[in-house]
Amino acid sequence: MWPEIEIALKEKRREIALSGAHVTERIEKNGLDPSIYTLTELNFLSLTGTGLPELSSDISKLSNLQTLILHSNKIQQLNEELTKLTKLKHLDLSCNCIVNIPDNIGSLSQLATLNLSHNKLTSFPALLSNSKLAVLDLSHNNLTTFPNICSQDMTNLSELKLQGNEIDIVPSNISTLPVLKILDLNNNKLKALPGELSDCLKLKELNLKSNPIDDRRLLKLINQCRTKQIIDYVNQNCSRTVNEENGVLKGGKRGSKLRQKTEDSEDETKNEETNFKYSITVKPADESFKVVVENSTKAIREHIVCCLVNNITFNEDNFKDFIKLQNKLHDGICNKRNAATIATHDFKKLNSTTIKYTTSPAKELRIKPLNRPVEVTGAELFTKLQTEANNLRKEKKRSDYSGIHKYLYLIEGKSAYPCLVNDVGDVVSFPPITNADISKIEPTTKQVFIEVTSSTSQLICKTVLTDLLKEMVQLFGTDLQVQQVRVLDEELKLKLVYPSKNDLKFDEYAGIKVIRD
C-alpha cells in the first residue's frame, strides 16, 4: 500500500491529493495502487500530472466523492462507472486524451463544474436536466457542433467555454439558457450568429474572435468592441430562426433589408478596412541588452521569448485591466500555464544589461516573491504555498485553489527550477510560479520587460506574446512602441529576436498596423 493511502486510511481522511514525479514513476511501473478505492469516505480526490492512463471500474466505490480532479494525465477512455458517483459536484478531466464521453454523464445531477478542456472530443452527449451545472468547459477539443445543452432546465449554467473547436453554428435556442454570463467561442468556424443570442439578457462576456464571420461590420465589432456593442448589433441585424409573430421561418422583409444593407455597404466596408485604429511601432534591439539562455534549461523549461514595451502610461483603471489581461491569457491561450507563462517586469528595476535564463536547485534558488515580505528558497516557497493552498481550501470549503496556488503541480517533484537572474545575481522571475518583488510593475512604470516561457515550444511563446501585444495596443490606445529583445545561447550566438519581421501578423480586421523602424 502506498504510504499516502495508508496514512489517509489510518487517519480516516476525507481528502487526498497525489501528484509529482514519484507518483508518476509508481503508476508507470505498477499502475495506481488499488487500495485507494478502499477510502470510501473520501470526498476530495486529486490525481494530477501522473500519467494515469485509465480509471478503474472501482472508482464507483468512492460513493462519497464530491470533487474529482484528474487533469494532466493520459486518460483516453472514460469508465462509465464514473457516472455512478451521484454526489459528485466538481469534475476536472482537462488535459487528457479523452475521445468520447459516456452518454449517461447527464446522470451526475449534482455537478456544478465540469472541465473537459484540452482533450480530443469530437462530440458531447446531451445535458438538458443538469440544473446545478454552473460551469462547462469544453474548450480546445475537436467539436464540430454546439453541445446539446440549451434547455430552460439548465437554470445555473453561467459559464460556457467552447474556444478552440470547429463549431460552425450557434443554435437559436441558445436563448433558453437563462443565466448565461460568459460565452467563449473564440477560434471556431462560425460564419453567422442567430438573433436569439441577444436574448441572453445576462450575457456580460462574449468572445467570438478568430471566426470567419461573413458580416464584415460584425467581424470588426467582434475584434474591436465590447460585448454590449456586439449584442446590440446582433439584435438589430442578425436574423432569427423563427418569426415571433407567426412561428414560421424568418426570411422575409427584415432578412431582405439586411442583405440590401450589407450589399450597399460592401464598398464602404472595403475602404474602411484600410483605415487602422491601432498601430504598433517596432524598434530595433538595443545591442547593449540581451537575454542569455543556459543549456541547463533544456531539461526543464527550454523556451523563452521576450520584448520591451516603451512609453507605457498607466492609470488606475488600465493598470488593473493589464493585470486582469495576463490572468485571462494564463487561463486561456496559456492553458492554465501548462503551455506557457507570462511575466512582466519594470525594466528600470531590472538594472541589468544581461538577463540570464538558467536553472537552480530547489533548495538553492533564492527569491523574494511578488508581494511577499521576505526572501525564501524555491523549496521553502513551494512548501509554504502548498500549506496556504490546503488551509484556504479547507477554510473556504472550496474544491479548487486560487491565485498562484493552483499552479503548484507544475513544479511538484522537480529538483531544479527555472529562473531569470539579473547582473548582480538576483532572481527576478521563477516561471511558471511567480515574479520577484524587486522588479514588479507599478502604476508609475514606463517601460515593461515581458518574458514568455514554455516547456512545450518556441512557437507557443511567440503566439502568446503576440496575443498579449494585440490586447495591449487596444488597452493602452492607438500606438504601442515595442522594442526587440535578442535571445542568445551560452556561447552568445543569436537564437532569436522578437518581434522579427515575420512576427506580429494580425488578422486584416484587427485594425492594427505594424510599423517597423
Buried (B, 14 or more C-beta within 10 A) or exposed (E): EBEBBEEBBEEEBBBBBBBBBEBBEBBEEEEBBEEBBBBEBBBBBBBBBBBBBBBBEBBBBBBBBBBBBBBBBBBBBBBBBBBBBEBBBBBBBBBBEBBBBBEEBBBBEBBBBBBBBBBEBEBBBBBBEBBBBBBBBBBBBEBBBBBBBBBEEBBBBBBBBBBBBEBBBBBBBBBBBBBBBBBBBBBBBBEBBBBBBBBBEEBBEBBBBBBEBEBBBBBBBBBBEEBEEBBEBBBEBBBBEBEEEEEEEBEEEBBEEBEEEBEEEEEEBEEBEEEBBBBBBBBEBEEEBBBBBBEBBEEBBBBBBBBBBBEBEBEEEBBEBBEEBBEBBBBBBBBBBBBBBBBBBBBEBBEBEBBBBBBBEBEEBBBBBBEBEEBBBBBBBBBEBBEBBBEBBEEEEEBBBEEBBBBBBBBBBBEBBBBBBBEEEBBBBBBBBBBBBBBBBEEEBBBBBBBBBBBBEBEBBBBBBBBBBBBBBBBBEEEBBBBBBBBBEEEEEEBBBBBEEEBBEBEEBBBBBBEEE
